[in-house]
Structure formats: structure tokens, C-alpha cells
Amino acid sequence: MTSMTVQYAIIWYLTEQIKSATMLSFATLLGMLPMVVLSPFVGPYVDRLNKKGLLIVPDLIAALFAIILSVTGVVTGTFPFWLIYVSLFVRAVTQTFQTPTILSILPTIAPREELTKVNGQLGMVQSANKIIAPGIGAFLFALMPLHLLLLLDVLGAFLGLVLLLFVKIPKTATHSGNTLALEDTKQGIRDLRSKKGLWITVLIGAVSSIFIMPAASMYPLMTIGYFEGTVSNAGFVQIIYSIGMLVGGTIIGVFGNWKDRMKPLILAYLVIGITLVASGLLPANNTGLIWFIIFSAFTGTDAPFFDTLLMAMIQQTFPIDQLGRIMGVVMALLSLLASAGLIFAGPIADRIGVEKLFIIAGWGIILCAIINWLIAPAKNYDKQLQEKGVMERYN
């Protein structure tokens, strides 16, 4: 929660200072690059190294850079953009280690048949944090100087470290260390490609991220720039979006044992695409802003479905001691194309308008949904996976 509060505060600071889609997308791009560059190599080490350490050390590093940025603000009276970008980059590096670690820990704790629900419940917790963080961030951003707000990250890292000291994580099979991490990564790609339907679903998801991530990064600019709202309005939009994510995570967490998870996944694509197109067609006035908030709730509700359901399928497809390298490959693919979209999204939005970028993104996502439905191996993969799992448990 504290990390998200600080993250929103930094983004709103940039939005207020520069009001440029190009610079905002560049800031988001810096947050994606570590996923692209490091994920294929991080994944194998998640399988090899102490998972508790992989959760604690990145938090401490992020807290250190928060302190550096805060002290710079006190000493110089300003926050250099280059240092903000470096801080965002470092925070993204820490997340590159933490995300696959958490996803690889879940199957060691949760029963196989409950993984969809457990991933949904994890999404609920994350969404609850996202509901609280924008509100706190907007309130504190108006109440106190940014250099003090940044220190929340330090508090959060300390509390997280203390809590993790009491957590026992089950050990999995250890690697001999004779195989290079790069070879593990190549094997991860081969393993993923061997599951044709899953591989196609991941590739379509990667293509959809070209459209989803640029639109997601432009929410503050859409609120403040297009609708001429305030930071408080931007915070409220983020809160509504996150409430939607909480609702979506709750639906998955409670009703997640679907016999065919591909249907709700594709439906979520369609809803996100339609709401983004509708958002881009709204008038730039208060009425438009109200409808934008409503559409954001629906977009948020469907946002958790792809990641949550895809990760559950992956966790049920591969052995636990291979999940790190598989997750690393998947995250790298998704982040690579998302980064490509961000490179072009900023200049395009500055040239044609951020609202038109929403329209383009929406139609792109709708097209991805249609393609996913038309390709039989992808459409039928989860149904076959679960039928196989039932047979294995029966035998």
C-alpha cells in the first residue's frame, strides 16, 4: 500500500509538472523495461534462490532510492526528472524479482484445484491496496511536500520485512547449479511452446498489452488533461478503477472454479475494449468525466481476469520447480510488447489526442478477443487442461 501511494504521488507530480503524454508514457516505459530485459534471466534464479530473500531485499533497495529522492528534494528544493526516472526504473527492477517469486510460492501453499481462487484472492488483496493508495496519495500529495510523502516507502519496507520474518515458505526441489540460467530460460521457452494452446494465449495476451498498457498509463492525463480535472479527480478515478478490480478479484476468488476459464478471459477482453472505446468518445466536460468514472469501474472489474486466469493455468500446467523460468518468459513477453506500445503511444497521443488513443486501444483489444476465440487450440486449452487434471486426480 505504501509503495503504491508513493508511486501514484510520483506519477501525479510528473503529470502536474509536464502535462505531456510522451513524458508520461516514457515514465511508464521505464517501469516496463526491467520486465523485458531481466525477466527471462530472473525466472531461473527464482527457482534456485531463497524466495524469502527475493521478497525482502528488493523492498530494501526500493526504500533506499526513496530516501535518496527525498533527501535530494530537501537539499535542492526540487526533484530532477532524471532522478525520478531512475527511481521508477529501480522500483520496477525490484518488482521484476518479487512478482515471479510470489507467483511461484503460491502453488507450494495452495491445493492445485484451488489455484484459480487463490490467485483471485491475491488479486483482491492487491486491488484493496490500490483502492486505498490513490486516496491516501491524493490526500497526502495536497497536504504535505513530496519529500516527506516518499518516506512512506521506507515505513512500508520496514513493516513488510518484519512480517516476512515470521513467514515459513516450503522448500522445493533445488537445482544443482551446473546449468546456466540462460539454458534454463531457453528450456522455459521450449516448455511453454510445447503447450500450443497456452503458448498462443500468451502471445495474444502479449499483443493485447500493446494496447492495454499505453491506455492504462494515460488515465491520469485523460482525467487532468482531456477532462481538465484535478489531482483529486485523478485519484478518485484510480480508486473507482481499483474498486472495480476488487470486485473482479472477488468474483474470481469466490466463483473461480470455472470448467472453462477461457470464456471469462475472452469476455473480459471484450468489456475492456468496449469501455476504452466508449471512454475515448466522451465529451471533454463534467458529464464526460462522470461517464469516464463509470466506464473505469467496468474496465477495472475485468482487468484482473487475464492475468489471474492465465497464471492459474500456467501454475496447473507445469511442475512447481519449473514455474520461475516459465513465469520469467511470460512476463518478458507481456512486458516487451507493452513497452513497444508505450514507445509510440506518447507521441501519438500528443499528436492526435489522448482520447483517440483510448479508441485505438479499445478496438485493438476487441480484435485480440476475437482472434483468441477463433483459434481452436487456444479456445479449448483450459477445458482440456482441467479434464486432464480431473482424470489424474481420479486415477
C-alpha positions as CSV (number, residue, x, y, z in Angstrom):
1,M,0.0,0.0,0.0
2,T,2.8,2.4,0.9
3,S,4.7,1.6,-2.3
4,M,1.5,2.3,-4.4
5,T,0.9,5.5,-2.5
6,V,4.4,6.8,-3.4
7,Q,4.1,5.5,-7.0
8,Y,0.8,7.5,-7.5
9,A,2.3,10.6,-5.9
10,I,5.3,10.4,-8.3
11,I,3.1,10.0,-11.4
12,W,0.8,12.8,-10.3
13,Y,3.8,15.1,-9.7
14,L,5.1,14.3,-13.2
15,T,1.6,14.8,-14.7
16,E,1.2,18.2,-13.0
17,Q,4.7,19.4,-13.9
18,I,4.9,18.4,-17.6
19,K,1.3,17.5,-18.8
20,S,2.9,15.5,-21.7
21,A,1.7,12.2,-22.9
22,T,5.2,11.4,-24.3
23,M,7.0,12.0,-21.0
24,L,4.3,10.2,-19.0
25,S,4.5,7.2,-21.3
26,F,8.3,7.3,-21.0
27,A,8.0,7.2,-17.2
28,T,5.7,4.1,-17.6
29,L,8.1,2.6,-20.1
30,L,11.0,2.8,-17.6
31,G,8.7,0.8,-15.3
32,M,8.3,-1.9,-18.0
33,L,11.9,-2.2,-19.3
34,P,13.3,-4.3,-16.4
35,M,10.5,-6.8,-17.0
36,V,11.5,-7.1,-20.7
37,V,15.3,-7.2,-20.1
38,L,15.6,-9.1,-16.8
39,S,12.5,-11.4,-16.5
40,P,14.0,-14.2,-18.7
41,F,17.1,-14.3,-16.5
42,V,15.4,-13.6,-13.2
43,G,13.0,-16.5,-13.6
44,P,15.6,-19.3,-13.3
45,Y,17.1,-17.7,-10.2
46,V,13.6,-17.6,-8.6
47,D,13.7,-21.4,-8.9
48,R,17.2,-21.5,-7.4
49,L,17.5,-18.8,-4.7
50,N,15.9,-18.2,-1.3
51,K,12.4,-17.0,-2.0
52,K,12.1,-15.1,1.2
53,G,15.3,-13.1,0.4
54,L,13.9,-12.4,-3.0
55,L,10.9,-10.7,-1.4
56,I,12.8,-8.8,1.3
57,V,16.0,-7.4,-0.4
58,P,14.1,-5.7,-3.3
59,D,11.9,-3.8,-0.8
60,L,15.0,-2.5,1.0
61,I,16.6,-1.3,-2.3
62,A,13.3,0.5,-3.3
63,A,13.3,2.1,0.2
64,L,16.9,3.3,-0.2
65,F,16.1,5.1,-3.5
66,A,13.0,6.7,-1.9
67,I,15.4,8.1,0.7
68,I,17.8,9.4,-2.0
69,L,15.0,11.1,-3.9
70,S,13.6,12.6,-0.7
71,V,16.9,13.9,0.5
72,T,17.6,15.4,-2.9
73,G,14.2,17.2,-2.7
74,V,15.1,18.7,0.7
75,V,18.7,19.7,-0.3
76,T,17.9,21.2,-3.8
77,G,14.3,22.2,-3.3
78,T,13.3,20.3,-6.5
79,F,13.1,16.8,-7.8
80,P,15.2,16.3,-11.0
81,F,13.2,14.4,-13.6
82,W,16.2,12.2,-14.4
83,L,16.4,11.1,-10.7
84,I,12.6,10.4,-10.7
85,Y,13.0,8.3,-13.8
86,V,16.0,6.4,-12.2
87,S,13.8,5.8,-9.1
88,L,10.9,4.5,-11.2
89,F,13.3,2.2,-13.0
90,V,14.8,0.8,-9.8
91,R,11.3,0.2,-8.3
92,A,10.5,-1.7,-11.5
93,V,13.6,-3.8,-11.1
94,T,12.6,-4.8,-7.6
95,Q,9.1,-5.8,-8.9
96,T,10.7,-7.9,-11.6
97,F,12.2,-10.1,-8.8
98,Q,9.2,-10.0,-6.5
99,T,6.3,-10.8,-8.9
100,P,7.5,-14.2,-10.2
101,T,8.7,-15.1,-6.7
102,I,5.2,-14.6,-5.3
103,L,3.6,-16.5,-8.2
104,S,6.0,-19.4,-7.8
105,I,5.3,-19.6,-4.0
106,L,1.5,-19.9,-4.3
107,P,1.4,-23.4,-5.7
108,T,3.6,-24.6,-2.8
109,I,1.0,-23.4,-0.3
110,A,-2.4,-23.8,-2.1
111,P,-4.0,-27.0,-3.3
112,R,-3.8,-27.4,-7.1
113,E,-7.6,-27.4,-7.6
114,E,-7.9,-24.1,-5.7
115,L,-5.2,-22.1,-7.5
116,T,-7.7,-20.0,-9.5
117,K,-9.5,-18.9,-6.4
118,V,-6.2,-18.3,-4.5
119,N,-4.9,-16.1,-7.4
120,G,-8.2,-14.3,-7.3
121,Q,-7.9,-13.7,-3.6
122,L,-4.4,-12.4,-4.1
123,G,-5.9,-10.1,-6.7
124,M,-8.5,-9.0,-4.1
125,V,-5.7,-8.0,-1.7
126,Q,-3.8,-6.1,-4.3
127,S,-7.0,-4.4,-5.5
128,A,-7.8,-3.4,-1.9
129,N,-4.4,-1.8,-1.7
130,K,-5.0,0.0,-5.0
131,I,-8.3,1.4,-3.6
132,I,-6.6,2.8,-0.5
133,A,-3.4,4.0,-2.1
134,P,-4.7,6.6,-4.6
135,G,-7.0,8.2,-2.0
136,I,-4.2,8.4,0.6
137,G,-1.8,9.5,-2.1
138,A,-4.1,12.3,-3.4
139,F,-4.8,13.5,0.2
140,L,-1.2,13.5,1.3
141,F,0.0,15.0,-2.0
142,A,-2.1,18.0,-1.3
143,L,-1.3,18.0,2.4
144,M,2.5,17.6,2.6
145,P,5.6,18.1,0.5
146,L,6.6,15.2,-1.8
147,H,9.9,14.6,0.0
148,L,8.0,13.6,3.2
149,L,5.5,11.5,1.3
150,L,8.3,9.5,-0.3
151,L,9.4,8.3,3.1
152,L,6.2,6.2,3.4
153,D,8.0,3.7,1.2
154,V,10.6,3.3,3.9
155,L,8.0,2.6,6.5
156,G,6.3,0.1,4.3
157,A,9.6,-1.7,3.6
158,F,10.3,-2.0,7.3
159,L,6.9,-3.3,8.2
160,G,7.0,-5.8,5.3
161,L,10.4,-7.1,6.4
162,V,9.2,-7.6,9.9
163,L,6.1,-9.6,8.8
164,L,8.1,-11.8,6.3
165,L,10.4,-12.8,9.1
166,F,7.5,-14.8,10.6
167,V,6.5,-16.5,7.3
168,K,7.6,-20.0,6.5
169,I,7.9,-20.8,2.8
170,P,8.0,-24.5,1.9
171,K,11.2,-25.6,0.1
172,T,11.0,-27.0,-3.4
173,A,13.5,-29.2,-5.4
174,T,16.9,-27.5,-5.6
175,H,19.0,-27.0,-8.7
176,S,22.5,-28.4,-8.8
177,G,23.8,-25.1,-10.1
178,N,25.6,-26.7,-13.1
179,T,23.0,-25.4,-15.6
180,L,23.4,-21.8,-16.7
181,A,20.4,-19.6,-16.1
182,L,20.3,-18.8,-19.8
183,E,19.9,-22.5,-20.5
184,D,17.0,-22.6,-18.0
185,T,15.4,-19.7,-19.8
186,K,15.7,-21.4,-23.2
187,Q,14.2,-24.5,-21.7
188,G,11.4,-22.4,-20.3
189,I,10.6,-21.1,-23.8
190,R,10.6,-24.7,-25.1
191,D,8.4,-25.9,-22.3
192,L,5.9,-23.1,-23.0
193,R,5.9,-23.6,-26.7
194,S,5.2,-27.3,-26.2
195,K,1.7,-26.3,-24.9
196,K,0.4,-25.0,-28.1
197,G,-2.9,-23.6,-26.8
198,L,-1.3,-21.9,-23.8
199,W,1.5,-20.5,-26.0
200,I,-1.0,-18.9,-28.4
201,T,-3.0,-17.4,-25.5
202,V,0.2,-15.9,-24.0
203,L,1.2,-14.4,-27.5
204,I,-2.3,-12.9,-27.9
205,G,-2.1,-11.5,-24.4
206,A,1.3,-10.0,-25.3
207,V,-0.2,-8.4,-28.4
208,S,-3.1,-7.0,-26.3
209,S,-0.6,-5.4,-23.9
210,I,0.5,-3.2,-26.8
211,F,-3.0,-1.6,-26.5
212,I,-3.8,-2.1,-22.8
213,M,-0.6,-0.6,-21.2
214,P,-0.5,2.7,-23.1
215,A,-4.2,3.3,-22.3
216,A,-3.6,2.4,-18.6
217,S,-0.6,4.8,-18.4
218,M,-2.7,7.6,-19.7
219,Y,-5.5,7.6,-17.1
220,P,-4.1,10.5,-15.1
221,L,-3.6,12.5,-18.3
222,M,-7.0,11.7,-19.5
223,T,-8.5,13.0,-16.3
224,I,-6.3,16.0,-15.8
225,G,-5.6,16.9,-19.4
226,Y,-8.6,15.9,-21.5
227,F,-11.4,16.4,-18.9
228,E,-9.4,19.2,-17.2
229,G,-9.9,17.6,-13.8
230,T,-7.7,17.9,-10.7
231,V,-5.3,15.6,-8.9
232,S,-8.2,14.7,-6.6
233,N,-10.3,13.7,-9.6
234,A,-7.4,11.6,-10.9
235,G,-7.1,9.9,-7.5
236,F,-10.9,9.3,-7.5
237,V,-10.7,7.7,-10.9
238,Q,-7.9,5.4,-9.7
239,I,-10.0,4.5,-6.6
240,I,-13.1,3.6,-8.7
241,Y,-10.9,1.6,-11.1
242,S,-9.4,-0.3,-8.2
243,I,-12.8,-0.9,-6.6
244,G,-13.7,-2.5,-9.9
245,M,-10.5,-4.6,-9.7
246,L,-11.5,-5.6,-6.1
247,V,-15.0,-6.7,-7.4
248,G,-13.3,-8.6,-10.3
249,G,-10.9,-10.3,-7.9
250,T,-13.8,-11.2,-5.5
251,I,-15.7,-12.8,-8.4
252,I,-12.7,-14.9,-9.3
253,G,-11.9,-15.7,-5.7
254,V,-15.4,-16.8,-4.9
255,F,-16.7,-18.3,-8.2
256,G,-13.3,-19.1,-9.8
257,N,-13.6,-22.8,-10.3
258,W,-14.9,-22.5,-13.8
259,K,-14.7,-25.6,-16.0
260,D,-13.6,-23.4,-18.9
261,R,-11.7,-20.3,-17.8
262,M,-11.1,-19.2,-21.4
263,K,-14.6,-17.9,-21.7
264,P,-14.5,-15.3,-18.9
265,L,-11.0,-14.4,-20.0
266,I,-12.2,-13.5,-23.5
267,L,-15.3,-11.8,-22.2
268,A,-13.1,-9.6,-20.1
269,Y,-11.1,-8.6,-23.2
270,L,-14.4,-7.5,-24.9
271,V,-15.6,-5.5,-21.9
272,I,-12.2,-3.7,-21.5
273,G,-12.1,-3.0,-25.3
274,I,-15.7,-1.6,-25.3
275,T,-15.2,0.6,-22.3
276,L,-12.0,2.1,-23.6
277,V,-13.6,2.9,-27.0
278,A,-16.6,4.4,-25.1
279,S,-14.2,6.5,-22.9
280,G,-12.5,7.9,-25.9
281,L,-15.8,9.0,-27.5
282,L,-16.9,11.0,-24.4
283,P,-17.2,14.9,-24.5
284,A,-14.5,16.8,-22.6
285,N,-16.8,18.2,-19.9
286,N,-18.0,17.3,-16.4
287,T,-20.7,14.9,-17.8
288,G,-17.9,13.2,-19.8
289,L,-15.8,12.9,-16.7
290,I,-18.7,11.2,-14.8
291,W,-19.2,8.7,-17.5
292,F,-15.4,8.1,-17.7
293,I,-15.5,7.2,-14.0
294,I,-18.4,4.8,-14.6
295,F,-16.6,3.2,-17.5
296,S,-13.4,3.0,-15.4
297,A,-15.3,0.8,-12.9
298,F,-16.2,-1.7,-15.6
299,T,-12.7,-1.7,-17.0
300,G,-11.3,-2.2,-13.6
301,T,-13.7,-5.1,-12.9
302,D,-12.5,-7.0,-15.9
303,A,-8.8,-6.1,-15.6
304,P,-7.8,-8.9,-13.2
305,F,-9.3,-11.7,-15.3
306,F,-6.5,-12.1,-17.9
307,D,-3.5,-12.2,-15.5
308,T,-5.3,-14.2,-12.8
309,L,-6.7,-16.9,-15.0
310,L,-3.6,-17.1,-17.2
311,M,-1.3,-17.5,-14.2
312,A,-3.6,-20.2,-12.7
313,M,-3.5,-22.1,-16.0
314,I,0.3,-21.9,-16.0
315,Q,0.6,-23.0,-12.4
316,Q,-1.6,-26.0,-13.1
317,T,0.3,-26.9,-16.3
318,F,3.9,-27.0,-15.1
319,P,5.8,-28.6,-12.1
320,I,6.4,-26.2,-9.2
321,D,10.2,-26.3,-9.6
322,Q,9.9,-25.0,-13.2
323,L,7.5,-22.1,-12.5
324,G,10.2,-19.4,-12.0
325,R,11.6,-19.8,-15.5
326,I,8.2,-20.1,-17.1
327,M,6.9,-17.0,-15.3
328,G,10.0,-15.2,-16.3
329,V,9.4,-15.9,-20.0
330,V,5.7,-15.0,-19.8
331,M,6.4,-11.7,-18.0
332,A,9.1,-10.8,-20.5
333,L,6.8,-11.4,-23.5
334,L,4.0,-9.4,-22.0
335,S,6.3,-6.5,-21.0
336,L,8.2,-6.5,-24.3
337,L,5.2,-5.7,-26.4
338,A,3.7,-3.4,-23.8
339,S,6.9,-1.4,-23.9
340,A,6.7,-1.3,-27.7
341,G,3.3,0.2,-27.4
342,L,4.4,2.8,-24.8
343,I,7.3,3.9,-27.1
344,F,4.7,5.0,-29.8
345,A,1.8,5.8,-27.5
346,G,3.1,9.1,-26.0
347,P,4.0,10.8,-29.3
348,I,0.7,9.5,-30.9
349,A,-1.4,10.8,-28.0
350,D,0.4,14.2,-28.1
351,R,-0.3,14.4,-31.8
352,I,-3.9,13.1,-32.1
353,G,-5.2,13.5,-28.6
354,V,-5.2,11.1,-25.6
355,E,-8.9,10.3,-26.1
356,K,-8.2,9.0,-29.6
357,L,-5.5,6.7,-28.2
358,F,-8.2,5.2,-25.9
359,I,-10.4,4.5,-29.0
360,I,-7.5,2.8,-30.9
361,A,-6.5,0.8,-27.8
362,G,-10.1,-0.4,-27.3
363,W,-10.5,-1.7,-30.9
364,G,-7.1,-3.4,-30.7
365,I,-8.2,-5.3,-27.5
366,I,-11.6,-6.3,-29.1
367,L,-9.7,-7.7,-32.1
368,C,-7.5,-9.8,-29.7
369,A,-10.6,-11.2,-28.1
370,I,-12.0,-12.3,-31.5
371,I,-8.7,-13.9,-32.5
372,N,-8.4,-15.8,-29.2
373,W,-11.9,-17.2,-29.7
374,L,-11.3,-18.2,-33.3
375,I,-8.1,-20.2,-32.8
376,A,-9.3,-23.6,-31.5
377,P,-6.1,-24.7,-29.6
378,A,-6.2,-21.5,-27.5
379,K,-10.0,-21.5,-27.1
380,N,-10.1,-25.1,-25.9
381,Y,-6.8,-25.3,-23.9
382,D,-8.2,-24.8,-20.4
383,K,-11.1,-27.1,-20.9
384,Q,-8.7,-29.9,-21.9
385,L,-6.3,-29.0,-19.1
386,Q,-8.9,-29.3,-16.5
387,E,-10.3,-32.5,-17.9
388,K,-6.8,-34.0,-17.7
389,G,-6.4,-32.8,-14.1
390,V,-9.7,-34.5,-13.1
391,M,-8.6,-37.7,-14.7
392,E,-5.2,-37.6,-12.9
393,R,-6.9,-37.0,-9.5
394,Y,-9.4,-39.8,-10.2
395,N,-6.6,-42.2,-11.1
